[in-house]
Amino acid sequence: MITMKTIDIKTELKSLIDQETNLSLLETVKALFKQRDFDPSIEKEMISRALESEQDIKEGKVYTIDEAESELNKRLGL
């Protein structure tokens, strides 16, 4: 049974998705919907990471491709 609350949530989600420009966040949300048997702790962690990523982007805490590759190479000892 679809309740008014369900309809309200769907309407709000559609609006938020329509306004969102962060591809990474949209991909995360898409993955959440595609995976129906998610462990709740994993789902909570993914949402937390997506929100942290969104905040980092807003604050300009991002790497260029060269910086990201350099950091990865350091961590891998290359």
DSSP file (Angstrom, degrees, kcal/mol; ACC not computed):
  #  RESIDUE AA STRUCTURE BP1 BP2  ACC     N-H-->O    O-->H-N    N-H-->O    O-->H-N    TCO  KAPPA ALPHA  PHI   PSI    X-CA   Y-CA   Z-CA
    1    1 A M              0   0    0      0, 0.0     2,-0.6     0, 0.0     0, 0.0   0.000 360.0 360.0 360.0 130.6    0.0    0.0    0.0
    2    2 A I        -     0   0    0      4,-0.0     2,-0.2     3,-0.0     0, 0.0  -0.814 360.0-163.0 -93.3 122.1    1.4    3.4   -1.0
    3    3 A T     >  -     0   0    0     -2,-0.6     4,-2.1     1,-0.1     5,-0.2  -0.496  34.4-105.2 -97.9 170.6    0.8    6.0    1.7
    4    4 A M  H  > S+     0   0    0      1,-0.2     4,-2.8     2,-0.2     5,-0.2   0.878 122.4  56.1 -61.7 -37.1    0.9    9.8    1.5
    5    5 A K  H  > S+     0   0    0      2,-0.2     4,-2.6     1,-0.2    -1,-0.2   0.917 105.9  50.6 -62.1 -41.8    4.2    9.7    3.3
    6    6 A T  H  > S+     0   0    0      1,-0.2     4,-2.5     2,-0.2    -2,-0.2   0.924 111.9  47.3 -60.3 -45.0    5.6    7.3    0.6
    7    7 A I  H  X S+     0   0    0     -4,-2.1     4,-2.5     1,-0.2    -2,-0.2   0.912 111.6  51.0 -63.6 -42.6    4.4    9.7   -2.1
    8    8 A D  H  X S+     0   0    0     -4,-2.8     4,-2.4     2,-0.2    -2,-0.2   0.909 111.2  47.8 -61.3 -43.0    5.9   12.7   -0.3
    9    9 A I  H  X S+     0   0    0     -4,-2.6     4,-2.8     2,-0.2    -2,-0.2   0.926 112.1  49.0 -65.1 -44.5    9.3   11.0    0.1
   10   10 A K  H  X S+     0   0    0     -4,-2.5     4,-2.5     1,-0.2    -2,-0.2   0.913 111.6  49.7 -61.5 -42.4    9.4    9.9   -3.6
   11   11 A T  H  X S+     0   0    0     -4,-2.5     4,-2.1     2,-0.2    -1,-0.2   0.922 112.8  46.9 -62.4 -44.5    8.5   13.5   -4.7
   12   12 A E  H  X S+     0   0    0     -4,-2.4     4,-2.7     2,-0.2    -2,-0.2   0.918 112.0  50.2 -64.8 -43.3   11.2   14.9   -2.5
   13   13 A L  H  X S+     0   0    0     -4,-2.8     4,-2.7     1,-0.2     5,-0.2   0.921 109.6  50.9 -61.1 -44.2   13.8   12.4   -3.7
   14   14 A K  H  X S+     0   0    0     -4,-2.5     4,-2.4     1,-0.2    -1,-0.2   0.910 111.6  48.3 -59.9 -42.0   12.9   13.1   -7.3
   15   15 A S  H  X S+     0   0    0     -4,-2.1     4,-1.7     2,-0.2    -2,-0.2   0.926 112.1  48.2 -64.6 -45.2   13.3   16.8   -6.7
   16   16 A L  H  X S+     0   0    0     -4,-2.7     4,-1.3     1,-0.2    -2,-0.2   0.906 112.8  48.4 -62.4 -41.9   16.7   16.4   -4.9
   17   17 A I  H  < S+     0   0    0     -4,-2.7     3,-0.3     1,-0.2    -1,-0.2   0.908 108.9  53.4 -65.4 -41.9   18.0   14.1   -7.7
   18   18 A D  H  < S+     0   0    0     -4,-2.4    -1,-0.2     1,-0.2    -2,-0.2   0.845 113.6  43.3 -61.4 -33.5   16.8   16.6  -10.4
   19   19 A Q  H  < S+     0   0    0     -4,-1.7    -1,-0.2    -5,-0.1    -2,-0.2   0.684  91.5 104.0 -85.4 -19.4   18.8   19.4   -8.6
   20   20 A E     <  +     0   0    0     -4,-1.3    -3,-0.0    -3,-0.3    -4,-0.0  -0.409  37.7 174.4 -72.5 136.7   21.9   17.4   -7.9
   21   21 A T        +     0   0    0     -2,-0.1     2,-0.9     5,-0.0    -1,-0.1   0.475  48.1 104.9-115.0  -8.9   25.0   18.0  -10.1
   22   22 A N     >  -     0   0    0      1,-0.2     4,-2.3     2,-0.1     5,-0.2  -0.654  52.3-164.6 -80.8 107.5   27.5   15.8   -8.3
   23   23 A L  H  > S+     0   0    0     -2,-0.9     4,-2.7     1,-0.2     5,-0.2   0.877  86.6  55.5 -60.2 -39.9   28.0   12.8  -10.5
   24   24 A S  H  > S+     0   0    0      1,-0.2     4,-2.0     2,-0.2    -1,-0.2   0.916 109.4  46.0 -61.1 -43.9   29.7   10.8   -7.7
   25   25 A L  H  > S+     0   0    0      2,-0.2     4,-2.5     1,-0.2    -1,-0.2   0.910 112.3  50.9 -66.0 -41.7   26.8   11.3   -5.3
   26   26 A L  H  X S+     0   0    0     -4,-2.3     4,-2.4     1,-0.2    -2,-0.2   0.895 109.9  50.2 -63.0 -39.7   24.2   10.4   -8.1
   27   27 A E  H  X S+     0   0    0     -4,-2.7     4,-2.4     2,-0.2    -1,-0.2   0.882 110.0  51.0 -65.5 -37.4   26.2    7.2   -8.8
   28   28 A T  H  X S+     0   0    0     -4,-2.0     4,-2.1     2,-0.2    -2,-0.2   0.925 110.9  47.5 -64.9 -44.9   26.2    6.3   -5.2
   29   29 A V  H  X S+     0   0    0     -4,-2.5     4,-2.0     2,-0.2    -2,-0.2   0.913 111.2  51.8 -62.3 -42.5   22.4    6.8   -4.9
   30   30 A K  H  X S+     0   0    0     -4,-2.4     4,-2.0     1,-0.2    -2,-0.2   0.921 108.7  50.8 -59.6 -44.6   21.9    4.8   -8.0
   31   31 A A  H  X S+     0   0    0     -4,-2.4     4,-1.8     1,-0.2    -1,-0.2   0.880 107.0  54.8 -62.2 -38.1   24.0    1.9   -6.6
   32   32 A L  H  < S+     0   0    0     -4,-2.1    -1,-0.2     1,-0.2    -2,-0.2   0.913 110.4  45.4 -61.7 -42.5   21.9    2.0   -3.4
   33   33 A F  H  < S+     0   0    0     -4,-2.0    -1,-0.2     1,-0.2    -2,-0.2   0.836 111.8  51.6 -71.4 -31.9   18.7    1.6   -5.4
   34   34 A K  H  < S+     0   0    0     -4,-2.0     2,-0.9    -5,-0.2    -1,-0.2   0.812 101.7  65.4 -74.6 -29.1   20.1   -1.2   -7.5
   35   35 A Q    ><  +     0   0    0     -4,-1.8     3,-0.6    -5,-0.2    -1,-0.2  -0.807  58.7 170.2 -98.1  98.9   21.3   -3.2   -4.5
   36   36 A R  T 3  S+     0   0    0     -2,-0.9    -1,-0.2     1,-0.2    -2,-0.1   0.734  71.0  57.5 -82.2 -24.2   18.2   -4.2   -2.6
   37   37 A D  T 3  S+     0   0    0      2,-0.0    -1,-0.2     3,-0.0     2,-0.1  -0.163  75.7 156.2-101.9  40.1   19.8   -6.7   -0.2
   38   38 A F    <   -     0   0    0     -3,-0.6    -6,-0.0    -6,-0.2     3,-0.0  -0.395  49.5-118.0 -68.7 137.9   22.3   -4.2    1.3
   39   39 A D    >>  -     0   0    0      1,-0.1     4,-2.4    -2,-0.1     3,-0.7  -0.646  26.9-130.2 -67.4 127.1   23.6   -4.8    4.7
   40   40 A P  H 3> S+     0   0    0      0, 0.0     4,-2.4     0, 0.0     5,-0.2   0.828 106.2  54.1 -54.5 -34.6   22.4   -1.8    6.7
   41   41 A S  H 3> S+     0   0    0      2,-0.2     4,-1.9     1,-0.2     5,-0.1   0.875 109.8  47.1 -69.3 -35.0   25.8   -1.0    8.1
   42   42 A I  H <> S+     0   0    0     -3,-0.7     4,-2.7     2,-0.2     5,-0.2   0.914 111.8  50.7 -69.5 -42.6   27.3   -0.9    4.6
   43   43 A E  H  X S+     0   0    0     -4,-2.4     4,-2.4     1,-0.2     5,-0.2   0.927 110.3  49.4 -60.0 -45.2   24.5    1.3    3.4
   44   44 A K  H  X S+     0   0    0     -4,-2.4     4,-2.3    -5,-0.2    -1,-0.2   0.907 111.8  48.9 -61.6 -42.4   25.0    3.7    6.3
   45   45 A E  H  X S+     0   0    0     -4,-1.9     4,-2.6     2,-0.2    -2,-0.2   0.905 110.6  50.3 -64.9 -42.4   28.7    3.8    5.6
   46   46 A M  H  X S+     0   0    0     -4,-2.7     4,-2.5     2,-0.2    -2,-0.2   0.912 111.6  47.7 -63.9 -42.2   28.2    4.5    1.8
   47   47 A I  H  X S+     0   0    0     -4,-2.4     4,-2.5     2,-0.2    -1,-0.2   0.925 111.9  50.7 -63.9 -43.5   25.8    7.3    2.6
   48   48 A S  H  X S+     0   0    0     -4,-2.3     4,-2.4    -5,-0.2    -2,-0.2   0.921 111.7  47.0 -59.7 -45.5   28.2    8.8    5.1
   49   49 A R  H  X S+     0   0    0     -4,-2.6     4,-2.6     2,-0.2    -1,-0.2   0.893 111.0  51.9 -65.0 -39.7   31.1    8.7    2.6
   50   50 A A  H  X S+     0   0    0     -4,-2.5     4,-2.3     2,-0.2    -2,-0.2   0.918 111.4  46.9 -63.3 -42.7   28.9   10.2   -0.2
   51   51 A L  H  X S+     0   0    0     -4,-2.5     4,-2.1     2,-0.2    -2,-0.2   0.895 112.2  50.1 -67.0 -39.5   27.9   13.1    2.1
   52   52 A E  H  X S+     0   0    0     -4,-2.4     4,-2.6     2,-0.2    -2,-0.2   0.911 110.8  50.3 -62.6 -42.0   31.5   13.6    3.2
   53   53 A S  H  X S+     0   0    0     -4,-2.6     4,-2.4     2,-0.2    -2,-0.2   0.912 108.8  51.5 -62.5 -43.1   32.6   13.6   -0.4
   54   54 A E  H  X S+     0   0    0     -4,-2.3     4,-2.1     1,-0.2    -1,-0.2   0.915 111.6  47.2 -60.0 -43.6   30.0   16.2   -1.3
   55   55 A Q  H  X S+     0   0    0     -4,-2.1     4,-2.0     2,-0.2    -2,-0.2   0.911 109.9  52.9 -65.9 -42.6   31.1   18.4    1.6
   56   56 A D  H  <>S+     0   0    0     -4,-2.6     5,-2.9     1,-0.2     4,-0.3   0.908 109.4  49.5 -58.6 -42.5   34.8   18.0    0.5
   57   57 A I  H ><5S+     0   0    0     -4,-2.4     3,-1.4     1,-0.2    -1,-0.2   0.925 109.4  51.0 -63.8 -44.3   33.9   19.1   -3.0
   58   58 A K  H 3<5S+     0   0    0     -4,-2.1    -1,-0.2     1,-0.3    -2,-0.2   0.852 111.7  48.4 -60.2 -34.4   32.0   22.1   -1.7
   59   59 A E  T 3<5S-     0   0    0     -4,-2.0    -1,-0.3    -5,-0.1    -2,-0.2   0.409 117.6-112.9 -88.0   1.8   35.0   23.1    0.4
   60   60 A G  T < 5 +     0   0    0     -3,-1.4     2,-1.9    -4,-0.3    -3,-0.2   0.658  67.2 146.3  77.9  15.2   37.4   22.7   -2.6
   61   61 A K      < +     0   0    0     -5,-2.9     2,-0.3    -6,-0.2    -1,-0.2  -0.528  33.0 124.2 -85.2  73.1   39.2   19.7   -1.0
   62   62 A V        -     0   0    0     -2,-1.9     2,-0.3    -5,-0.1    -5,-0.0  -0.877  52.1-133.9-130.8 161.1   39.8   17.9   -4.3
   63   63 A Y        -     0   0    0     -2,-0.3     2,-0.1     4,-0.0    -2,-0.0  -0.857  18.3-123.8-112.6 148.9   42.8   16.6   -6.2
   64   64 A T     >  -     0   0    0     -2,-0.3     4,-2.5     1,-0.1     5,-0.2  -0.404  38.8-102.9 -74.7 168.4   43.8   17.0   -9.8
   65   65 A I  H  > S+     0   0    0      1,-0.2     4,-2.6     2,-0.2     5,-0.2   0.920 124.7  50.7 -60.2 -42.9   44.3   13.8  -11.7
   66   66 A D  H  > S+     0   0    0      1,-0.2     4,-2.4     2,-0.2    -1,-0.2   0.909 110.6  48.5 -62.2 -42.3   48.1   14.2  -11.5
   67   67 A E  H  > S+     0   0    0      2,-0.2     4,-2.5     1,-0.2    -1,-0.2   0.908 112.1  49.1 -64.3 -41.7   47.9   14.8   -7.7
   68   68 A A  H  X S+     0   0    0     -4,-2.5     4,-2.5     2,-0.2    -2,-0.2   0.920 112.2  47.8 -64.4 -43.8   45.6   11.7   -7.3
   69   69 A E  H  X S+     0   0    0     -4,-2.6     4,-2.6     2,-0.2    -2,-0.2   0.909 111.9  50.3 -63.2 -41.8   48.0    9.6   -9.3
   70   70 A S  H  X S+     0   0    0     -4,-2.4     4,-2.1    -5,-0.2    -2,-0.2   0.923 111.8  47.4 -62.1 -45.2   51.0   10.8   -7.4
   71   71 A E  H  X S+     0   0    0     -4,-2.5     4,-2.3     2,-0.2    -2,-0.2   0.909 112.6  49.4 -63.5 -42.5   49.3   10.1   -4.0
   72   72 A L  H  X S+     0   0    0     -4,-2.5     4,-2.0     1,-0.2    -2,-0.2   0.920 109.9  51.0 -62.6 -44.5   48.3    6.6   -5.2
   73   73 A N  H  X>S+     0   0    0     -4,-2.6     5,-2.9     1,-0.2     4,-0.6   0.889 109.4  51.3 -60.9 -39.7   51.8    5.9   -6.4
   74   74 A K  H ><5S+     0   0    0     -4,-2.1     3,-0.9     1,-0.2    -1,-0.2   0.938 111.0  47.4 -61.2 -47.0   53.2    6.9   -3.0
   75   75 A R  H 3<5S+     0   0    0     -4,-2.3    -1,-0.2     1,-0.3    -2,-0.2   0.819 114.8  46.1 -66.3 -30.4   50.8    4.7   -1.2
   76   76 A L  H 3<5S-     0   0    0     -4,-2.0    -1,-0.3    -5,-0.2    -2,-0.2   0.487 112.5-119.5 -89.4  -3.5   51.6    1.8   -3.5
   77   77 A G  T <<5       0   0    0     -3,-0.9    -3,-0.2    -4,-0.6    -4,-0.1   0.820 360.0 360.0  71.3  31.3   55.3    2.4   -3.2
   78   78 A L      <       0   0    0     -5,-2.9    -4,-0.2    -6,-0.2    -5,-0.1   0.417 360.0 360.0 -96.5 360.0   55.8    3.0   -6.9
